Amino acid sequence: MTDKPGEDWAAVMARTQKMWMDAWAETFAGAAKAPGLGVGAGGEEAGDLADAGARAWAQGLEAWTRMLGQMEAAGHQRDRRFASPEWSDNPLFAGIRQAYLGWSAQMLETVDRIEGLGEEEREKLRFACREMVDAMSPANFALTNPEVLAEAVETGGDSLAKGMSNFFADLAQGQLTQSPEGAFELGRNLATTPGKVIYETELFQLIHYAPTTATVLETPLVVFPPWINRFYILDLTPEKSFVKWAVDQGVSLFMVSWKSADASIADIAMDDYVAAQVEAIDTVRDLLGVERVHAIGYCVAGTVLAMTLALLAARGEADKVASATLFTAQVDFEDAGDLKMFVNEETIATLEQLSAETGVTDGRVLAATFNVLRGRDLVWNYVVNNYLMGKDPRPFDLLHWNGDVTNLPARWHIDYLKRLYRDNLLVEPGAISIDGHPIDLTMIETPLYVQAGEQDHIAPPGSVWKINEHVRGPVRFVLAGSGHIAGVVNPPAAGKYHYSVLAPGVPASDLAAFREKAERHEGSWWPDWIDWLRGIDAATVEATGARVPGKGRLKPIEDAPGRYVKTR
């Protein structure tokens, strides 16, 4: 509460609202520096749109009142933005909510009725319209959000002052805060599975995790996380850690921890990431004296793992990998989802301009793009909580990881966008060469376990499915509940979600046929995966000697999680 009870909190709110509008208009006016946020619109145009939106909301109450008589109410829809009783109990705000929901539904339906648009153009317009509709929600503005008004009254305006402080702090760091600073620390309450860094290059560290069982599978597992994010998405808190769970199942597990790009690796290219995967595989084979390994590739690392498998096949070395598991990974980018709408000549030119001096793509640009794909949950939810309500976000390990951004080598990033997302060359045999070898996915005979998320907005399940059309070997396709992260990080003990698989011998020509024929199972798909892995090779060995980190030829460099994951 304020120590000035006589202060007119409404005047404070009005001044604060104006500051919000001015700050947002100024931020959006520089949208040309944030590639893709305009989905093809230039910075000047984006600034005009933002300014127009600010003016519209300043005069919004009268407009909402007029709209009440023009639109069918949509107030019975379940929407967390309007869950508070104030949105229903107060006739004014109930009307605002109903008018907004009716207007937004009408706007989205209009996109589908516009004639003369190709499907690609319609999808871009649908995405832009959806983002605009979400941004214009009355919940996002102080004067039209009853919860914000109530909090301002309760605190005498202090909530608005705290919100402005939060806003300008985030503006200074160039990133939206989704989890409070200091709530998590690597090695303390995240990435705590015991292990040692046993090998490192300028591009990656290799972590060997300590066994927890008397015997382990003879064929070890090498995990390649995406270098767009930190590896510990697979080693969060112990209850959620895929690493800990797999080690407890008797897997000899090695994890690659990629270095966040800086000037020292600015020239790294696609060939280098493939070579790094081969190097990690060979390092583990040599350390343990085994002929082959299992491999996992998550997201972009799964895409590159497919290249690695094709390269090994071209070299006659396919037997180095006993099986490969791909988490939410695409090889065919024809239907790559909403992200593809950000890949256009303007975006690529802007990225080239931004990285010209350093050779590095700032991870904050990527984080902003991914957040925009789920703007209602990952942007506007925090605008309301952090800035309008003046509250701190609750501690959440997944969102702490989400905000722990990594930089990318710009040369690799732009090449990846051009050759894969834009031109879809990976599925054309010989269109991409690695280390002088033309890449042909049809040469891959390695058994694959392919996991996709039903609600994945980054790697849509229909796009992930397409690998079935390009490889020669057996594929076990698993469609898991939830999306790009929660669909993967779903420990069995949580008892959440579900997964679907085909029964042995049941074919499916496409994803629609798969959905029709697949058997649904409740809970996590992890047990299905470990059973599949043991089906490839169930032989075990004693968990001694080189199976213990640092007891083999490669001596410990440092404790897990290592330096690279902490480098900012």
C-alpha positions as CSV (number, residue, x, y, z in Angstrom):
1,M,0.0,0.0,0.0
2,T,1.1,3.6,-0.6
3,D,1.9,5.8,2.3
4,K,-0.1,8.6,0.5
5,P,-3.7,7.4,1.0
6,G,-5.0,10.6,-0.5
7,E,-3.2,10.1,-3.8
8,D,-5.5,9.8,-6.8
9,W,-4.7,6.2,-7.9
10,A,-6.8,6.7,-11.1
11,A,-4.5,9.6,-12.1
12,V,-1.5,7.3,-11.5
13,M,-3.1,4.7,-13.7
14,A,-3.8,7.1,-16.5
15,R,-0.2,8.4,-16.5
16,T,1.1,4.8,-16.4
17,Q,-1.2,3.7,-19.2
18,K,0.3,6.6,-21.3
19,M,3.8,5.5,-20.5
20,W,2.9,1.9,-21.6
21,M,1.6,3.2,-24.9
22,D,4.5,5.4,-25.5
23,A,7.0,2.6,-24.6
24,W,5.2,0.0,-26.8
25,A,4.9,2.4,-29.7
26,E,8.6,3.2,-29.5
27,T,9.6,-0.5,-29.2
28,F,7.4,-1.6,-32.1
29,A,8.7,1.3,-34.3
30,G,12.0,-0.4,-34.2
31,A,10.5,-3.7,-35.3
32,A,12.8,-4.0,-38.3
33,K,15.5,-5.0,-35.8
34,A,13.5,-8.0,-34.7
35,P,13.4,-10.3,-37.7
36,G,10.1,-11.8,-38.5
37,L,8.0,-10.2,-35.8
38,G,6.0,-8.4,-38.5
39,V,5.6,-11.6,-40.5
40,G,6.8,-9.8,-43.6
41,A,5.8,-6.3,-42.6
42,G,8.6,-3.7,-42.4
43,G,9.5,-1.9,-39.3
44,E,7.8,1.4,-40.3
45,E,4.6,-0.5,-41.1
46,A,4.8,-2.3,-37.8
47,G,5.3,0.9,-35.9
48,D,2.2,2.4,-37.6
49,L,0.2,-0.6,-36.6
50,A,1.3,-0.4,-33.0
51,D,0.6,3.3,-32.9
52,A,-2.8,2.9,-34.4
53,G,-3.5,0.1,-31.8
54,A,-2.5,2.4,-28.9
55,R,-4.8,5.2,-30.1
56,A,-7.6,2.7,-30.6
57,W,-7.3,1.5,-27.1
58,A,-7.1,5.0,-25.7
59,Q,-10.6,5.6,-27.1
60,G,-11.6,2.0,-26.7
61,L,-14.4,2.0,-24.1
62,E,-16.8,3.9,-26.4
63,A,-16.0,1.6,-29.2
64,W,-16.6,-1.5,-27.1
65,T,-19.9,-0.2,-26.0
66,R,-21.0,0.3,-29.6
67,M,-19.9,-3.2,-30.5
68,L,-22.1,-4.8,-27.8
69,G,-25.1,-4.3,-30.0
70,Q,-23.5,-5.5,-33.1
71,M,-21.9,-8.9,-32.3
72,E,-23.1,-12.2,-30.8
73,A,-21.7,-12.7,-27.4
74,A,-19.0,-15.4,-27.0
75,G,-18.8,-15.2,-23.3
76,H,-19.2,-18.9,-22.6
77,Q,-15.9,-19.8,-24.1
78,R,-13.3,-21.1,-21.6
79,D,-10.5,-18.6,-21.7
80,R,-7.9,-18.2,-18.9
81,R,-7.5,-14.6,-19.7
82,F,-11.0,-13.9,-18.4
83,A,-11.2,-16.4,-15.6
84,S,-11.5,-13.8,-12.8
85,P,-15.1,-13.2,-11.6
86,E,-14.7,-9.5,-12.3
87,W,-15.0,-10.3,-16.0
88,S,-18.5,-11.7,-15.5
89,D,-19.8,-9.9,-12.4
90,N,-19.3,-6.4,-13.6
91,P,-21.7,-5.6,-16.5
92,L,-19.2,-3.2,-18.1
93,F,-16.3,-5.7,-18.2
94,A,-18.6,-8.6,-19.1
95,G,-19.7,-6.6,-22.1
96,I,-16.1,-5.8,-23.0
97,R,-15.1,-9.4,-22.7
98,Q,-18.1,-10.6,-24.8
99,A,-17.5,-8.0,-27.5
100,Y,-13.9,-8.8,-27.8
101,L,-14.5,-12.5,-28.1
102,G,-17.2,-12.0,-30.7
103,W,-15.0,-9.6,-32.6
104,S,-11.9,-11.8,-32.5
105,A,-13.9,-14.8,-33.7
106,Q,-15.3,-12.7,-36.5
107,M,-11.8,-11.5,-37.5
108,L,-10.4,-15.1,-37.6
109,E,-13.4,-16.3,-39.6
110,T,-13.0,-13.5,-42.1
111,V,-9.5,-14.7,-43.0
112,D,-11.0,-18.0,-44.2
113,R,-13.6,-16.2,-46.3
114,I,-11.3,-13.9,-48.2
115,E,-11.2,-15.0,-51.9
116,G,-8.2,-15.1,-54.2
117,L,-5.6,-16.1,-51.6
118,G,-3.2,-19.0,-52.0
119,E,-3.0,-21.4,-49.0
120,E,0.5,-20.1,-48.0
121,E,-0.7,-16.5,-48.1
122,R,-3.9,-17.4,-46.2
123,E,-1.8,-19.1,-43.5
124,K,0.4,-16.1,-43.1
125,L,-2.6,-13.8,-42.8
126,R,-4.3,-16.2,-40.4
127,F,-1.2,-16.2,-38.2
128,A,-0.8,-12.4,-38.3
129,C,-4.5,-12.0,-37.5
130,R,-4.3,-14.4,-34.6
131,E,-1.3,-12.6,-33.2
132,M,-3.0,-9.2,-33.6
133,V,-6.2,-10.4,-32.0
134,D,-4.3,-11.8,-29.0
135,A,-2.4,-8.6,-28.7
136,M,-5.6,-6.5,-28.7
137,S,-7.2,-8.4,-25.9
138,P,-8.7,-6.1,-23.3
139,A,-6.9,-8.1,-20.6
140,N,-3.6,-6.7,-22.0
141,F,-4.4,-3.1,-21.1
142,A,-4.7,-1.5,-17.7
143,L,-7.8,0.6,-18.3
144,T,-9.8,-2.4,-19.7
145,N,-8.7,-5.1,-17.2
146,P,-10.7,-5.2,-14.0
147,E,-8.1,-7.3,-12.2
148,V,-5.5,-4.6,-12.9
149,L,-7.8,-1.9,-11.7
150,A,-8.6,-3.8,-8.5
151,E,-4.9,-4.4,-7.8
152,A,-4.2,-0.8,-8.4
153,V,-6.9,0.2,-5.9
154,E,-5.7,-2.3,-3.4
155,T,-2.1,-1.1,-3.5
156,G,-2.8,2.6,-4.1
157,G,-1.0,2.5,-7.4
158,D,2.1,0.7,-6.2
159,S,1.4,-2.3,-8.4
160,L,1.6,-0.1,-11.5
161,A,4.8,1.5,-10.4
162,K,6.3,-2.0,-9.7
163,G,5.0,-3.1,-13.1
164,M,6.8,-0.2,-14.9
165,S,10.0,-1.1,-13.0
166,N,9.7,-4.7,-14.2
167,F,9.0,-3.5,-17.8
168,F,12.0,-1.2,-18.0
169,A,14.3,-3.8,-16.4
170,D,13.3,-6.3,-19.1
171,L,13.6,-3.6,-21.8
172,A,17.2,-3.0,-20.6
173,Q,18.1,-6.7,-20.8
174,G,16.2,-7.2,-24.1
175,Q,14.2,-10.1,-22.9
176,L,10.9,-10.9,-21.2
177,T,11.3,-12.4,-17.7
178,Q,9.4,-15.7,-17.4
179,S,10.9,-17.0,-14.2
180,P,12.4,-15.0,-11.3
181,E,16.1,-14.5,-11.2
182,G,17.9,-16.6,-8.7
183,A,15.2,-19.3,-8.4
184,F,17.3,-21.8,-10.3
185,E,21.0,-22.6,-10.5
186,L,22.7,-25.1,-12.7
187,G,24.3,-27.8,-10.5
188,R,22.2,-26.8,-7.5
189,N,18.6,-27.5,-8.5
190,L,18.9,-28.0,-12.2
191,A,21.2,-30.3,-14.2
192,T,22.2,-32.2,-11.0
193,T,22.6,-35.7,-12.4
194,P,26.1,-36.8,-11.3
195,G,28.6,-37.0,-14.1
196,K,31.9,-35.7,-15.5
197,V,33.0,-33.8,-18.5
198,I,35.4,-36.2,-20.1
199,Y,36.1,-34.5,-23.5
200,E,35.8,-31.1,-25.1
201,T,36.4,-29.2,-28.3
202,E,35.9,-25.6,-29.3
203,L,32.3,-26.6,-30.2
204,F,31.1,-29.0,-27.5
205,Q,31.8,-30.7,-24.2
206,L,31.0,-34.4,-23.7
207,I,29.4,-35.4,-20.4
208,H,29.5,-39.0,-19.1
209,Y,26.9,-39.7,-16.4
210,A,27.7,-42.0,-13.5
211,P,25.8,-45.4,-13.5
212,T,23.3,-46.1,-10.8
213,T,22.8,-49.8,-11.6
214,A,25.2,-52.8,-11.2
215,T,24.9,-53.6,-14.9
216,V,24.3,-51.4,-17.9
217,L,23.3,-51.9,-21.5
218,E,26.4,-52.8,-23.5
219,T,25.5,-50.3,-26.3
220,P,25.8,-46.8,-24.9
221,L,23.7,-43.8,-25.7
222,V,24.9,-40.5,-27.0
223,V,22.4,-37.6,-26.8
224,F,22.6,-34.6,-29.1
225,P,20.4,-31.7,-27.8
226,P,19.6,-28.7,-29.9
227,W,22.3,-26.0,-29.9
228,I,19.5,-23.4,-30.1
229,N,18.9,-24.1,-26.4
230,R,20.8,-25.6,-23.4
231,F,21.1,-29.3,-23.0
232,Y,19.6,-29.4,-19.6
233,I,16.0,-29.5,-20.9
234,L,16.7,-33.2,-20.6
235,D,18.2,-32.8,-17.1
236,L,15.9,-30.5,-15.3
237,T,14.9,-31.1,-11.7
238,P,15.5,-34.8,-10.7
239,E,11.7,-35.5,-11.0
240,K,11.7,-34.4,-14.6
241,S,15.1,-35.4,-15.7
242,F,15.2,-37.8,-18.7
243,V,18.9,-38.2,-18.1
244,K,18.4,-39.4,-14.5
245,W,15.5,-41.7,-15.6
246,A,17.5,-43.3,-18.4
247,V,20.6,-43.8,-16.2
248,D,18.4,-45.5,-13.6
249,Q,17.1,-47.8,-16.4
250,G,20.7,-49.0,-16.9
251,V,21.7,-46.9,-19.8
252,S,25.4,-45.7,-20.2
253,L,24.5,-42.2,-21.1
254,F,26.7,-39.5,-22.7
255,M,25.4,-35.9,-23.3
256,V,26.8,-33.3,-25.7
257,S,26.8,-29.8,-24.3
258,W,27.1,-27.3,-27.1
259,K,29.0,-24.0,-26.7
260,S,26.9,-20.8,-27.1
261,A,28.4,-19.1,-30.1
262,D,30.9,-16.3,-29.8
263,A,33.6,-14.9,-32.2
264,S,35.7,-18.0,-31.7
265,I,33.2,-20.2,-33.5
266,A,31.4,-17.7,-35.7
267,D,32.5,-19.5,-38.9
268,I,31.1,-22.9,-37.8
269,A,29.0,-24.4,-40.6
270,M,26.6,-27.3,-41.2
271,D,29.5,-29.6,-41.9
272,D,31.0,-28.8,-38.6
273,Y,27.9,-29.8,-36.6
274,V,27.7,-33.1,-38.5
275,A,31.4,-33.7,-37.9
276,A,30.9,-33.0,-34.2
277,Q,28.3,-35.6,-34.0
278,V,30.5,-38.2,-35.7
279,E,33.4,-37.1,-33.4
280,A,31.2,-37.7,-30.3
281,I,30.1,-41.1,-31.5
282,D,33.6,-42.2,-32.3
283,T,34.9,-40.9,-28.9
284,V,32.3,-42.9,-27.0
285,R,33.0,-46.0,-29.1
286,D,36.7,-45.8,-28.5
287,L,36.4,-45.1,-24.8
288,L,34.1,-48.1,-24.1
289,G,35.6,-50.4,-26.8
290,V,32.2,-50.9,-28.5
291,E,31.4,-51.1,-32.2
292,R,28.3,-49.0,-32.1
293,V,26.2,-46.6,-30.1
294,H,22.6,-45.5,-29.8
295,A,21.9,-41.9,-30.6
296,I,19.3,-39.3,-29.8
297,G,18.8,-36.0,-31.6
298,Y,16.4,-33.4,-30.4
299,C,14.8,-30.9,-32.8
300,V,17.5,-29.3,-35.0
301,A,20.1,-31.8,-33.6
302,G,17.7,-34.6,-34.8
303,T,17.6,-33.0,-38.3
304,V,21.4,-33.0,-38.3
305,L,21.5,-36.5,-36.9
306,A,19.6,-37.6,-40.0
307,M,22.4,-36.0,-42.1
308,T,25.0,-37.8,-39.9
309,L,23.3,-41.2,-40.5
310,A,23.2,-40.5,-44.3
311,L,26.9,-39.5,-44.2
312,L,27.9,-42.6,-42.3
313,A,25.9,-44.7,-44.8
314,A,27.6,-43.0,-47.7
315,R,31.0,-43.8,-46.1
316,G,30.1,-47.4,-45.4
317,E,30.1,-46.8,-41.7
318,A,26.4,-47.0,-40.9
319,D,27.0,-49.8,-38.3
320,K,28.5,-47.2,-35.9
321,V,24.9,-46.3,-34.9
322,A,22.7,-49.2,-33.7
323,S,19.6,-47.0,-33.5
324,A,18.6,-43.4,-33.7
325,T,15.9,-41.6,-31.7
326,L,14.5,-38.3,-33.1
327,F,12.6,-36.0,-30.7
328,T,10.4,-33.6,-32.6
329,A,12.8,-33.4,-35.5
330,Q,12.0,-32.5,-39.1
331,V,13.8,-33.5,-42.3
332,D,11.1,-32.5,-44.8
333,F,10.3,-28.8,-44.4
334,E,7.5,-28.5,-46.9
335,D,4.9,-28.2,-44.1
336,A,7.1,-26.9,-41.3
337,G,4.4,-24.9,-39.5
338,D,4.3,-21.3,-38.3
339,L,8.1,-20.9,-38.1
340,K,8.2,-21.1,-41.9
341,M,6.3,-17.9,-42.1
342,F,9.3,-16.1,-40.5
343,V,11.6,-17.4,-43.2
344,N,11.5,-14.8,-46.0
345,E,14.0,-12.7,-47.8
346,E,13.5,-9.7,-45.5
347,T,14.1,-11.8,-42.4
348,I,17.3,-13.4,-43.9
349,A,18.6,-10.0,-45.0
350,T,17.9,-8.6,-41.5
351,L,19.7,-11.5,-39.8
352,E,22.7,-11.0,-42.1
353,Q,22.8,-7.3,-41.3
354,L,22.5,-7.9,-37.5
355,S,25.2,-10.5,-37.5
356,A,27.6,-8.8,-40.0
357,E,29.9,-7.4,-37.3
358,T,30.0,-10.3,-34.8
359,G,29.2,-13.3,-37.0
360,V,26.8,-14.4,-34.3
361,T,22.9,-14.5,-34.1
362,D,21.8,-13.2,-30.7
363,G,19.8,-15.8,-28.9
364,R,17.4,-13.2,-27.7
365,V,16.1,-12.7,-31.3
366,L,15.4,-16.5,-31.5
367,A,13.7,-16.5,-28.1
368,A,11.4,-13.7,-29.0
369,T,10.5,-15.5,-32.2
370,F,9.6,-18.7,-30.4
371,N,7.7,-16.8,-27.8
372,V,5.6,-15.1,-30.5
373,L,4.5,-18.5,-31.8
374,R,2.6,-18.9,-28.5
375,G,2.1,-15.2,-27.8
376,R,-0.9,-15.6,-25.6
377,D,0.9,-17.9,-23.1
378,L,4.5,-16.8,-23.5
379,V,4.2,-13.1,-24.1
380,W,0.9,-11.5,-23.1
381,N,0.4,-13.6,-20.0
382,Y,3.6,-12.1,-18.6
383,V,2.8,-8.6,-19.8
384,V,-0.3,-8.7,-17.6
385,N,1.3,-10.5,-14.6
386,N,4.7,-8.7,-14.6
387,Y,3.9,-5.3,-16.0
388,L,0.3,-4.5,-15.3
389,M,-0.2,-6.4,-12.1
390,G,3.4,-5.6,-10.9
391,K,4.0,-9.2,-9.8
392,D,6.9,-11.5,-10.2
393,P,6.5,-14.7,-12.3
394,R,6.4,-17.9,-10.3
395,P,9.5,-20.1,-10.4
396,F,9.2,-22.7,-13.2
397,D,12.2,-24.7,-14.4
398,L,10.9,-25.1,-18.0
399,L,10.5,-21.3,-18.3
400,H,13.9,-20.7,-16.7
401,W,15.4,-22.9,-19.3
402,N,13.3,-21.2,-22.0
403,G,14.8,-17.8,-21.1
404,D,18.4,-19.2,-20.8
405,V,19.2,-18.3,-24.4
406,T,22.1,-19.4,-26.6
407,N,23.7,-17.6,-29.5
408,L,24.2,-19.3,-32.9
409,P,26.9,-19.1,-35.5
410,A,25.2,-16.8,-38.0
411,R,26.8,-18.6,-41.0
412,W,25.2,-21.9,-39.9
413,H,21.9,-20.3,-38.9
414,I,21.3,-18.5,-42.2
415,D,22.4,-21.5,-44.2
416,Y,20.0,-23.6,-42.2
417,L,17.1,-21.3,-42.9
418,K,17.9,-21.0,-46.6
419,R,18.7,-24.6,-47.5
420,L,16.3,-26.4,-45.2
421,Y,13.3,-24.2,-44.3
422,R,13.2,-22.1,-47.5
423,D,14.4,-24.5,-50.2
424,N,13.7,-27.9,-48.5
425,L,16.9,-29.4,-50.0
426,L,17.5,-32.1,-47.4
427,V,14.9,-34.4,-49.0
428,E,16.4,-34.0,-52.5
429,P,19.1,-36.7,-52.9
430,G,22.5,-35.1,-53.5
431,A,21.3,-31.5,-53.1
432,I,23.4,-31.1,-49.9
433,S,26.9,-32.4,-49.5
434,I,28.7,-33.0,-46.2
435,D,32.4,-33.6,-46.2
436,G,32.3,-34.1,-49.9
437,H,29.6,-36.7,-49.7
438,P,26.2,-36.1,-51.3
439,I,23.5,-36.6,-48.6
440,D,20.7,-39.0,-49.5
441,L,18.2,-39.8,-46.8
442,T,17.0,-42.9,-48.7
443,M,20.3,-44.6,-47.8
444,I,19.4,-44.6,-44.1
445,E,18.6,-48.1,-42.9
446,T,19.3,-47.5,-39.2
447,P,16.2,-48.3,-37.0
448,L,14.5,-45.1,-36.0
449,Y,12.3,-44.1,-33.1
450,V,10.5,-41.0,-34.1
451,Q,8.6,-39.0,-31.5
452,A,6.3,-36.1,-32.4
453,G,4.0,-33.9,-30.2
454,E,0.3,-33.6,-31.0
455,Q,0.3,-29.9,-30.2
456,D,3.8,-29.0,-31.3
457,H,3.9,-25.5,-32.9
458,I,7.6,-25.7,-33.8
459,A,7.8,-29.1,-35.4
460,P,4.2,-30.0,-36.3
461,P,3.5,-33.8,-36.2
462,G,2.5,-33.8,-39.9
463,S,5.9,-32.5,-40.7
464,V,7.8,-34.9,-38.4
465,W,5.8,-37.8,-39.9
466,K,7.3,-37.1,-43.3
467,I,10.6,-38.8,-42.4
468,N,8.7,-42.1,-43.1
469,E,8.6,-41.0,-46.8
470,H,12.4,-40.6,-47.1
471,V,14.3,-43.3,-45.2
472,R,14.6,-47.0,-46.0
473,G,14.9,-48.5,-42.5
474,P,12.2,-49.4,-40.0
475,V,10.5,-46.5,-38.2
476,R,8.6,-46.6,-34.9
477,F,6.5,-43.5,-34.9
478,V,5.1,-42.3,-31.6
479,L,2.6,-39.4,-31.4
480,A,2.8,-38.0,-27.8
481,G,0.4,-35.7,-26.0
482,S,1.3,-32.0,-25.6
483,G,3.9,-30.1,-27.6
484,H,7.5,-29.5,-28.4
485,I,8.8,-29.5,-24.8
486,A,6.2,-31.1,-22.5
487,G,5.6,-33.8,-25.1
488,V,9.2,-34.9,-24.7
489,V,9.8,-34.1,-21.0
490,N,7.1,-36.3,-19.6
491,P,8.4,-38.6,-16.8
492,P,6.4,-41.7,-16.1
493,A,5.9,-40.8,-12.5
494,A,4.0,-37.7,-13.4
495,G,1.2,-39.8,-14.9
496,K,0.5,-37.1,-17.5
497,Y,-0.6,-37.0,-21.2
498,H,-0.7,-40.1,-23.5
499,Y,1.0,-41.5,-26.6
500,S,-0.2,-43.4,-29.6
501,V,1.7,-46.1,-31.6
502,L,0.8,-48.6,-34.3
503,A,0.5,-52.3,-33.3
504,P,3.1,-54.5,-35.0
505,G,2.3,-55.2,-38.6
506,V,-0.3,-52.4,-38.9
507,P,0.7,-50.0,-41.8
508,A,-0.2,-46.3,-42.1
509,S,0.3,-44.4,-45.3
510,D,0.1,-41.0,-43.7
511,L,-0.5,-39.2,-40.4
512,A,-4.2,-39.3,-40.9
513,A,-4.2,-43.1,-41.3
514,F,-1.8,-43.3,-38.3
515,R,-4.3,-41.4,-36.1
516,E,-7.1,-43.7,-37.2
517,K,-5.3,-47.0,-36.6
518,A,-2.9,-46.2,-33.8
519,E,-3.4,-47.6,-30.2
520,R,-3.6,-44.9,-27.5
521,H,-1.8,-45.5,-24.2
522,E,-2.1,-43.3,-21.2
523,G,1.0,-41.7,-19.6
524,S,4.6,-41.3,-20.7
525,W,6.1,-42.8,-23.8
526,W,9.5,-43.2,-22.1
527,P,8.9,-46.9,-21.1
528,D,7.9,-47.7,-24.6
529,W,11.1,-46.2,-25.8
530,I,13.4,-48.1,-23.4
531,D,11.6,-51.3,-24.3
532,W,12.3,-50.5,-28.0
533,L,15.9,-49.7,-27.2
534,R,16.4,-53.0,-25.4
535,G,14.8,-54.7,-28.4
536,I,17.6,-53.5,-30.5
537,D,20.3,-54.9,-28.2
538,A,19.5,-56.2,-24.7
539,A,23.1,-57.3,-23.9
540,T,24.5,-55.9,-20.6
541,V,27.9,-55.5,-19.0
542,E,29.2,-54.7,-15.5
543,A,29.1,-51.0,-14.7
544,T,32.8,-50.9,-13.9
545,G,36.0,-49.6,-15.4
546,A,35.4,-47.2,-18.3
547,R,31.7,-47.3,-17.7
548,V,32.4,-45.1,-14.6
549,P,33.1,-41.5,-15.6
550,G,36.9,-40.8,-15.4
551,K,37.9,-44.4,-14.9
552,G,38.7,-45.1,-18.5
553,R,41.2,-43.6,-20.9
554,L,39.5,-40.2,-20.8
555,K,40.1,-38.4,-17.5
556,P,37.7,-35.9,-15.9
557,I,38.0,-32.3,-17.0
558,E,35.3,-31.0,-14.6
559,D,32.1,-32.1,-12.9
560,A,28.8,-32.0,-14.8
561,P,27.1,-29.9,-16.0
562,G,30.4,-28.2,-17.2
563,R,31.5,-24.8,-18.2
564,Y,29.9,-24.5,-21.7
565,V,26.3,-24.7,-20.4
566,K,27.0,-21.8,-18.1
567,T,28.7,-19.6,-20.7
568,R,26.5,-16.6,-21.6
